[in-house]
Amino acid sequence: MKYLASLMIVLAAANCGGGKKKAAMWWMALLGNQTAQTAETTSSAGDSVTTTNNDQTGTTGFSFQTTTTVPVSVTVADSNGPVQGAVVQVQDPSAANTVIFQAVTNETGQASGTFTVDNTVTEVTLVVDAGGNVVTQPVNTTNLVTCDRDVDYPGDVTISSGGDQDGDGITDANDAYPSDPTRATKVTIPGSGQSIIAYEDLYPSPGDADFNDYVVKVSNEEDLNAAGKVVRLRGSYTHIARGAGYTHQLKLTLPAAAGALNYTVKQYSAAGALESTTTNHYSNGSGLAILGNSNNTITQSNTSSGQTFTPGKRADIEITFDTPVSQSTLGSAPFDLYIHVNNTGLDVHFPRMYFDANGKDQYMDTNGFPWALQIPEAWKWPLESDNIENGYPGFRPWYLSSGTTNKDWYSSAVSSHVFNASSLFAYLKSPASWMILGLIAAIAVIGLALAMIQRRRAA
């Protein structure tokens, strides 16, 4: 069994005054001793397949993020030893059983990778298919550090290659790319909709905690091969607010270990017209440009209660890795997405990515607050100079508990303290919303026509 080291984060406190400082804020990072859970062996209902649960639970450092990425490792064996070619899936029941991880077991019978879920998700489903012998198990994600399962089949398991036209070991029914042997699974992050990333830009000084200096709407897709490694990565980024006097650029850095890659970025106007296409080959994914100067990518701040929302520009990227990359190496979406502040020459990153020589997080301020937040749905950001706690009463209990309570704090806004046009914009921009509006309009037209016919008949 694997044991994780004890983690201790020192309690931090701060009391700030007015101006560009926050209200008094206290926060506590979780103190956690992470130990491996005792393995429990059970028999799956209806057969004699034995499953062993080696999951590890505990706590990790609180980083103000609203999603969790969990490493997963599943080993499959039968009476003859390791089973190669079994299909391992992790599904999210809260998103209509969307597949959030998939891989076939290797010659040692192991499939490994990661999956990402919102912090509000409490359970996912593990599905193992070895030659049609399917085992389904719930996985409790509360305080889950590592999902580690052993599945032992009695007798000899036979893996059939039927129904797999590209021969990658994933049957066509489970293959997102049935005719492409280099790709098998498409993982969308988040599972539905898009995330909102909000930045403060006064780094290294504390900001005013309105988290509207630079706001971008983000979604990512990973293409995994049959071994569960990432071969392609896509991202979509729309600039939606800029409540700052500074100008910024949106950039992305991927781990050096991800290796060389081909990178294509397409930039679109606010109306959706293609403006430019850039393609390059990079020896590493450091500082990839996504959106240019923020005074050119959006025409107004979208942070005043008197404004009507005006959308900004969008950029779509596609990255193809020269060599497939493990999910654990690549990290979790939206990865190291950051803003470069032109006026200061400094970058603003998520917390828990960069540490100084003393182990201090370089992107947590003196108040124990970050300069960047990720929120996993259409979010109404605070008005200019309006503290996020005013707009979201659940935010304070959430961070004071290190994320253990009020996990859906972003769902309940005080309308007088947030920019209300954002949710309407997000809805109107989605294709589904246009279909719904079109259906409503069609029904209205039909109703009007029927009413006119009825009146004529009555006359």
Secondary structure, DSSP 8 states (H G I E B T S, - for coil): ------B----EEE---STTS---EEE----B--EE---EEEE-TTS--EEEE--EE------S-SEEEEEEEEEEEETTEE-SS-EEEEEEGGGTTEEEEEEE--TTSEEEEEEEEETT--EEEEEEEETTEEEEEEEE-TTEEEEEEEEE-SS------TT-TT-SSS-GGG-SSTT-TT--EEEEESSSS-EEEEE---TTS---S---SEEEEEEEEEEE-TTS-EEEEEEEEEEEE---SS-EEEEEE--GGG--EEEEEEEE-TTS-EEEEEEEEESS-SSEEEE--HHHH-SS---STT-------EEEEEEEEEEEE-HHHH-STT-EEEEEETTTTEEE--SSS-B-TTS-BTTB-TTS-BSEEEESS----B-TT--HHHH-TTHHHHHHTTTSS-TTGGG---GGGB-THHHHHHHHHSHHHHHHHHHHHHHHHHHHHHHHHHHHHH-
